[in-house]
Amino acid sequence: MAWYEEAVFYHIYPLGLTGAPERNEGGETVHRLNTILPWIDHIRKIGCTALYIGPLFESDGHGYETADYYQLDRRLGDNDDLKNFVKECHAKGIRVIFDGVFNHTGRNFFAMKDLREKREHSRYKDWYCNVNFWGNNEFNDGFSYEAWGGYNIMAKLNQKNPEVIGYICDVIRFWVKEFDVDGIRLDAADVLDFDFMKALRRTAEEVKEDFWLMGEVIHGDYSRWANDETLHSVTNYALHKGLYSGHNDHNYFEIAHTVKRQLDMCPQDLKLYNFTDNHDVERIMSKLTNKAHYTPVHILLYTLPGIPSVYYGSEFGIEGKKTYGTDAPLRPCLDLASYKDSYKKNPCTQLIAALGRIHAETPDLVYGDYRELSLTTGQYAFARGKTIITVNNADAPASFRLQAEEGTYTGALSGVKTKTEGGILEVSVEGNSGEIWTKDGHVFEPVKIKVKDQPKKKEEKKKPVSKAQRAGKSFEEMSVEELQEEILDRMRANGPVNDQMERDVRNNIWHDSLVNWVKSFR
């Protein structure tokens, strides 16, 4: 079997974790990537066997507006730093995949720079989609082009152009030869050209055995992107949503329905990339109404079909919410030394480490067939092979009476042992908790874990309603001035607005940009 099928992933956004500046102003290289080296032992200690890290390569800002695919971002270091980092991960038994931002480039990428300089005479004018020399944009280029999400800092590559395909495939070859990377997470895979992805798959099979391609896909039939011709796996946003809302709404039917739908939609051997949070969505601890649900959420993450992933910091139970239309709070700089006692004192860290051990030593959680055994709004039980999982989102303990093979079952978290009688397994689970019942298998060291309940909820501020909204206008129907006021109102609802913040809003006079901005507020 391929390594990634049995993997537990750790996910790092390196520009955030290392505290790199938000803007790349050029200048000297700063070797911040080396500060992540101590995290390798931590990743292994909590039971993760693979690392998804990125974006890594030279860019202007957040990393997804690539300027050079062949050079580590100078805010992180140089190529020797990255080569050494991957080597250290491999030495500790950790596979590494990079972020591959191949749908678009930044404005300082060599092909876009040439296009901006030479316009119609640029040999790279066909490298980008829908270049229109009769148009213009907020940068006053004197032409327009298609961009990801309408953000012109990310110009969409023409993935049907053979030169573009060849260039990106050469990038992959370089990453494997130079850094010995084990796979790539494809950014914005849901808008990639399918023939382009097929070319990437052929390159993956050429460069390295079991080289893994995993794509960022939000909605749809995941088997369209993940199959024998394109990608090996995609992000499981459907389950991500179900894991937190199924607990907030005390509705395990949502999670069970999501699993059933995906098993009906995708082949049994397709393992989706499961997660509770990442660099684009708010932290699981910020999304859960009851913090104690952290336990059953993560038991499901590690036991439902798929490949589990933990986003850096969430194993400590940190929070993070989007503010002022920025993702920066989701991508914080963390000092690992500040969490040195977490393995013994933090129930979130203890739980993740325990689940990592259990996952590694319970093949059923990787290869066992899924069978639903019991389902109510508050309790959910299912089997993976001979292993049985029970979770409870109610505050009170819950009892389960389940059909099971004859034998002795051991709670992998609690150490409790119980025998079936007449083909029936009767077990009890504490409130806001869960258990993994292994049959005649490995005996795990019991872990006493109790994630604290939610503190008292603060009264939420009501979203401001503007004059334009009261008049029934949609954002698209508002004028530039109305949109500017709309954005400022939302900023003021979140906190003080200084002069620079107001100038930034007033200086933005592009309607589509303002619409995207105002929609980014929650």
C-alpha positions in Angstrom: 0.0 0.0 0.0 1.1 3.6 -0.6 2.5 5.5 2.3 -0.2 8.2 2.2 -3.0 5.8 2.8 -1.8 5.1 6.3 -0.6 8.7 7.0 -1.7 11.1 9.7 -0.9 14.6 8.4 0.3 17.8 10.2 -0.3 21.0 8.3 1.9 24.1 8.6 1.5 27.5 7.1 5.2 28.5 7.3 5.0 32.3 6.8 2.6 32.5 9.7 4.3 30.0 12.1 7.7 31.7 11.6 6.4 35.2 12.1 7.5 36.4 8.6 6.5 39.9 7.5 3.2 40.0 5.6 4.9 41.7 2.6 8.0 40.6 0.8 9.9 43.8 0.3 13.0 42.1 -1.2 16.3 42.6 0.5 18.3 40.0 2.4 17.3 36.4 3.0 16.2 35.6 6.5 16.5 31.9 7.5 13.2 31.6 9.4 12.5 28.1 8.1 15.2 26.8 10.4 13.1 27.9 13.4 10.6 25.1 12.5 13.2 22.3 12.8 12.3 21.7 16.5 8.7 21.1 15.4 9.7 18.0 13.6 10.1 16.1 16.9 6.8 17.5 18.1 5.0 16.4 14.9 6.3 12.9 15.4 5.5 12.9 19.1 1.8 13.5 18.5 1.7 10.6 16.1 1.8 12.4 12.7 3.7 10.7 10.0 3.4 13.3 7.2 3.7 17.1 6.8 1.9 19.4 4.4 3.8 22.7 4.4 3.2 25.7 2.3 3.2 27.9 0.5 7.0 28.0 0.4 8.2 29.7 -2.7 9.1 33.4 -3.5 6.0 35.5 -3.5 4.9 39.1 -2.8 2.6 38.5 0.2 0.6 35.6 1.6 2.4 33.1 -0.6 -0.3 32.3 -3.1 0.9 35.0 -5.6 4.1 33.1 -6.7 6.9 35.1 -8.1 9.5 32.2 -8.5 8.7 28.5 -8.3 12.4 27.7 -8.1 13.4 29.7 -5.0 12.3 29.4 -1.4 10.7 32.7 -0.2 13.5 34.9 1.1 11.4 35.6 4.2 11.9 31.9 5.0 15.4 31.3 3.8 17.2 29.7 0.8 17.0 26.5 -1.0 19.6 24.8 1.1 17.4 25.5 4.2 14.5 23.8 2.5 16.6 20.9 1.3 17.9 20.4 4.9 14.4 20.7 6.4 13.0 17.9 4.2 16.0 15.8 4.9 15.5 16.2 8.7 11.8 15.3 8.3 12.7 12.1 6.3 15.2 11.2 9.0 12.4 11.2 11.6 10.1 9.1 9.3 7.9 12.1 8.2 6.9 12.4 4.5 6.6 16.0 3.2 4.3 17.5 0.6 4.5 21.1 -0.7 1.8 23.5 -1.7 1.6 23.7 -5.5 0.1 27.0 -6.6 -0.2 26.2 -10.3 -3.6 27.8 -11.1 -2.2 31.3 -11.1 1.0 33.3 -10.6 1.8 36.7 -8.9 2.4 39.8 -10.9 6.1 39.6 -10.4 6.4 36.1 -12.0 8.7 36.4 -15.0 6.0 35.7 -17.6 3.6 38.3 -16.1 6.4 40.9 -15.8 7.3 40.4 -19.5 3.6 40.7 -20.4 3.3 44.0 -18.4 6.4 45.4 -20.1 5.9 44.3 -23.7 2.1 43.9 -23.9 1.0 42.6 -27.3 4.7 41.8 -28.2 5.3 39.5 -25.2 5.9 35.9 -26.1 4.1 35.0 -22.8 0.8 36.7 -23.7 -0.8 33.3 -24.2 0.4 32.0 -20.9 -2.5 33.7 -19.2 -6.3 33.5 -19.6 -8.5 36.1 -21.3 -5.8 38.8 -21.8 -7.6 41.8 -23.2 -5.5 44.7 -24.4 -8.6 46.9 -24.7 -9.2 46.6 -21.0 -7.6 47.9 -17.8 -7.4 47.1 -14.1 -6.7 48.7 -10.7 -2.9 48.6 -11.4 -3.4 50.6 -14.6 -1.7 48.0 -16.7 -3.5 49.1 -19.8 -4.9 45.6 -20.2 -7.0 43.1 -18.2 -6.8 39.4 -17.6 -8.6 36.6 -15.7 -7.6 36.2 -12.1 -8.4 33.8 -9.3 -11.5 35.0 -7.4 -11.2 38.3 -9.3 -8.1 39.3 -7.3 -5.6 40.6 -9.9 -2.6 39.9 -7.8 -3.2 36.2 -8.8 -3.3 36.0 -12.6 -4.8 32.8 -13.9 -2.4 30.6 -16.0 -3.6 29.2 -19.3 -3.4 25.5 -18.5 -4.2 24.5 -22.1 -1.0 26.1 -23.3 1.6 23.3 -23.9 4.4 25.7 -22.7 2.6 26.3 -19.4 2.0 22.6 -18.9 5.7 21.8 -19.7 6.9 24.6 -17.4 4.8 23.4 -14.4 5.8 19.7 -14.9 9.5 20.8 -14.9 8.8 22.6 -11.6 7.6 19.3 -10.1 10.7 17.5 -11.4 12.9 20.2 -9.9 11.2 20.0 -6.5 11.7 16.2 -6.4 15.3 16.4 -7.6 16.3 19.4 -5.4 14.3 18.8 -2.3 13.2 15.2 -2.4 9.5 16.2 -1.8 7.0 13.3 -1.5 3.9 15.0 -3.0 2.0 18.2 -3.7 -1.2 19.7 -2.5 -2.7 21.5 -5.5 -4.1 24.9 -4.6 -7.5 25.7 -6.1 -7.8 22.3 -7.8 -11.5 22.8 -8.3 -10.8 25.3 -11.0 -7.8 23.5 -12.6 -8.1 22.2 -16.2 -8.6 18.4 -16.1 -6.2 17.7 -19.0 -3.7 19.8 -17.0 -4.2 17.6 -14.0 -3.8 14.5 -16.1 -0.4 15.8 -17.2 0.6 16.4 -13.6 -0.5 12.8 -12.7 1.8 11.4 -15.5 4.6 13.5 -14.1 3.9 12.3 -10.6 4.2 8.7 -11.7 7.5 9.5 -13.5 9.3 11.4 -10.7 8.9 9.2 -7.7 7.2 6.0 -6.5 4.0 6.8 -4.6 4.3 10.6 -5.3 1.0 12.0 -4.0 -1.2 14.6 -5.6 -3.9 16.0 -3.3 -6.2 18.8 -4.5 -8.0 21.6 -2.8 -11.7 21.0 -3.7 -14.6 22.6 -1.9 -17.8 21.3 -3.3 -19.0 18.6 -5.8 -18.5 15.0 -6.7 -14.9 14.5 -5.4 -14.4 11.5 -7.7 -14.3 14.0 -10.6 -11.0 15.2 -9.4 -9.6 12.2 -7.5 -9.4 9.1 -9.7 -6.9 7.0 -11.6 -6.2 9.7 -14.2 -6.0 13.0 -12.3 -5.4 13.3 -8.5 -5.0 10.7 -5.7 -7.1 12.6 -3.2 -8.9 15.9 -2.4 -9.8 18.0 0.6 -12.9 16.8 2.4 -14.7 20.1 3.0 -18.1 18.4 3.2 -17.0 16.3 6.3 -15.1 19.4 7.7 -18.5 21.2 7.7 -20.4 18.3 9.2 -17.9 17.7 12.0 -18.5 21.1 13.6 -22.1 21.8 12.7 -23.2 18.2 13.5 -22.0 18.8 17.0 -23.2 22.4 17.3 -26.6 21.4 16.2 -26.5 18.1 18.1 -27.2 16.3 14.8 -25.2 13.2 14.1 -27.5 12.5 11.2 -25.6 15.2 9.2 -22.2 13.6 9.7 -23.5 10.0 9.0 -25.3 11.3 5.9 -22.2 13.0 4.7 -20.2 9.8 5.1 -22.8 7.6 3.4 -23.1 10.1 0.5 -19.3 10.1 0.0 -19.1 6.3 0.1 -21.8 6.1 -2.6 -20.0 8.8 -4.6 -16.4 7.7 -4.4 -14.7 4.3 -4.8 -14.0 2.5 -1.5 -10.2 2.8 -2.0 -10.3 6.6 -2.4 -9.2 8.1 0.8 -10.1 11.8 1.2 -8.0 14.3 3.1 -10.0 15.0 6.3 -9.5 18.0 8.6 -11.2 20.1 11.2 -9.5 23.4 10.3 -6.8 24.8 8.1 -5.2 28.1 7.0 -8.4 29.2 5.3 -11.1 28.4 7.8 -11.6 29.4 11.5 -10.1 27.2 14.2 -12.2 24.3 15.4 -12.2 25.6 18.9 -13.6 28.9 17.6 -16.4 27.1 15.7 -17.6 24.8 18.4 -20.4 26.1 20.6 -19.4 23.7 23.3 -15.6 23.3 23.6 -16.0 19.9 25.1 -17.0 18.6 21.7 -13.4 18.9 20.7 -13.1 15.3 21.9 -15.8 13.5 19.9 -15.0 15.7 16.8 -11.4 14.5 16.8 -12.3 10.9 17.5 -14.4 11.0 14.4 -11.6 12.8 12.5 -9.2 9.8 13.2 -11.7 7.0 12.7 -14.0 7.9 9.8 -12.9 6.8 6.3 -10.1 9.1 5.1 -6.7 10.5 5.9 -6.7 12.7 9.1 -4.9 16.0 9.3 -4.1 18.4 12.2 -3.5 22.1 11.6 -0.6 23.5 13.6 -1.7 24.8 17.0 -5.1 23.2 17.0 -3.5 20.2 18.9 -3.1 22.8 21.7 -6.7 23.9 21.4 -5.9 27.5 20.3 -8.6 29.7 18.8 -8.6 31.8 15.6 -11.2 33.8 13.8 -11.1 36.0 10.7 -11.2 39.7 11.5 -11.2 42.8 9.3 -11.4 40.6 6.2 -8.0 39.0 6.9 -6.9 35.4 7.5 -3.9 36.5 9.6 -5.5 35.3 12.9 -5.8 31.8 11.4 -2.0 31.7 10.7 -0.3 32.8 13.9 3.4 32.8 14.9 3.8 30.2 17.7 6.7 29.5 20.0 6.8 25.7 20.6 8.6 26.2 23.9 5.5 27.9 25.2 3.7 24.5 24.8 6.3 22.3 26.3 4.0 21.1 29.1 1.1 20.4 26.8 1.9 16.6 26.5 1.1 16.2 30.2 -1.2 19.1 31.1 -3.2 20.0 27.9 -6.1 17.6 27.3 -6.3 18.6 23.6 -2.6 17.7 23.0 -3.0 14.5 25.0 -6.0 13.4 23.0 -4.3 14.1 19.6 -1.2 12.2 20.7 -3.4 9.3 21.9 -5.4 9.2 18.7 -2.1 9.3 16.7 -0.9 6.1 18.5 -4.2 4.4 18.2 -4.4 5.2 14.4 -0.9 3.8 13.8 -1.6 0.5 15.6 -5.1 -0.1 14.4 -5.1 -1.2 10.7 -8.9 -1.2 10.8 -8.9 2.6 10.9 -7.1 2.7 7.6 -8.4 -0.4 5.7 -11.6 -1.5 7.6 -14.9 -1.3 5.8 -17.3 1.3 7.3 -20.6 0.1 8.7 -23.1 2.3 10.5 -24.3 0.5 13.7 -26.5 3.0 15.6 -27.6 6.6 15.0 -29.5 9.2 16.9 -29.1 13.0 17.0 -26.9 12.7 20.1 -25.2 9.3 19.7 -23.4 7.7 16.8 -21.8 4.2 16.5 -20.1 2.6 13.5 -17.6 -0.1 12.7 -14.3 0.0 10.8 -13.6 -3.7 10.2 -13.8 -5.3 13.6 -13.1 -2.0 15.5 -16.2 -0.2 16.8 -16.4 3.6 17.4 -18.9 5.3 19.7 -19.4 9.0 20.2 -21.8 11.1 22.3 -22.5 14.8 21.9 -24.9 15.0 24.9 -23.8 16.3 28.3 -25.0 13.2 30.0 -23.4 9.7 29.6 -25.0 7.5 27.0 -25.3 3.7 26.7 -25.0 1.7 23.4 -26.3 -1.8 22.6 -24.6 -2.9 19.4 -24.4 -6.0 17.3 -20.8 -7.2 17.3 -18.6 -10.3 16.9 -18.1 -12.5 19.9 -15.1 -11.6 21.9 -13.5 -9.1 24.3 -13.4 -5.4 23.3 -11.0 -2.8 24.9 -11.6 0.9 25.0 -8.4 2.3 23.4 -8.7 5.6 25.3 -10.1 4.4 28.6 -8.6 0.9 28.9 -12.1 -0.4 29.9 -12.7 -4.1 28.8 -16.0 -5.6 28.0 -17.3 -8.9 26.4 -20.1 -9.4 24.0 -23.0 -11.6 25.1 -25.1 -13.3 22.5 -23.6 -11.1 19.8 -24.4 -7.9 21.6 -21.8 -5.4 22.9 -23.1 -3.1 25.7 -20.9 -0.1 26.4 -21.3 3.3 28.0 -19.7 6.6 26.9 -19.3 9.8 29.0 -20.9 13.0 28.0 -19.2 15.0 25.2 -16.8 12.1 24.5 -16.3 8.9 22.7 -14.4 5.6 22.6 -12.6 3.3 20.1 -13.3 -0.3 20.9 -10.7 -2.7 19.6 -11.3 -6.4 19.5 -8.7 -8.9 20.8 -6.0 -6.5 19.7 -3.3 -4.2 20.9 -3.8 -2.9 24.5 -3.2 0.8 24.7 -2.1 2.8 27.7 -5.3 4.5 29.1 -5.5 8.3 28.8 -7.6 10.3 31.1 -8.8 13.2 28.9 -11.4 15.8 29.7 -11.6 18.9 27.5 -13.3 21.7 29.4 -16.8 22.8 28.5 -17.6 26.1 26.9 -17.3 29.1 29.1 -20.3 31.5 29.2 -21.1 32.9 25.8 -20.6 36.6 25.3 -23.4 38.4 23.6 -22.6 38.7 19.9 -22.6 42.1 18.3 -25.3 42.6 15.7 -24.1 43.1 12.1 -24.7 46.8 11.1 -27.4 47.4 8.5 -26.7 50.2 6.2 -29.0 52.6 4.4 -28.4 50.9 1.1 -29.2 47.5 2.6 -32.4 48.9 4.2 -33.3 50.1 0.7 -33.1 46.5 -0.5 -29.9 46.8 -2.6 -27.6 43.8 -3.0 -23.8 44.5 -2.8 -23.6 44.2 -6.6 -26.2 47.0 -7.0 -24.5 49.4 -4.6 -22.3 52.3 -5.7 -18.6 52.6 -4.9 -19.4 55.1 -2.2 -22.1 52.9 -0.7 -19.8 49.9 -0.7 -17.0 51.9 1.0 -19.5 52.9 3.8 -20.6 49.3 4.1 -17.0 48.1 4.6 -16.3 50.9 7.2 -19.5 50.1 9.1 -18.4 46.4 9.4 -14.9 47.4 10.5 -16.3 49.7 13.2 -18.5 46.8 14.4 -15.4 44.8 15.0 -13.3 47.5 16.7 -11.7 50.9 16.3 -11.0 52.2 12.8 -7.9 54.3 12.5 -7.1 56.9 9.8 -4.9 54.5 7.7 -7.7 51.9 7.7 -10.2 54.5 6.4 -7.7 55.7 3.8 -7.3 52.2 2.5 -11.0 51.9 2.0 -11.5 55.3 0.5 -8.6 54.8 -1.9 -10.1 51.6 -3.3 -12.5 52.8 -6.1 -12.9 49.5 -7.9 -16.4 48.2 -7.7 -15.7 44.4 -8.0 -12.8 44.6 -5.5 -15.1 46.4 -3.0 -17.8 43.8 -3.5 -15.3 41.0 -2.7 -14.1 42.9 0.3 -17.5 43.5 1.9 -18.4 39.8 1.3 -15.3 38.7 3.3 -16.8 40.0 6.5 -18.8 37.5 8.7 
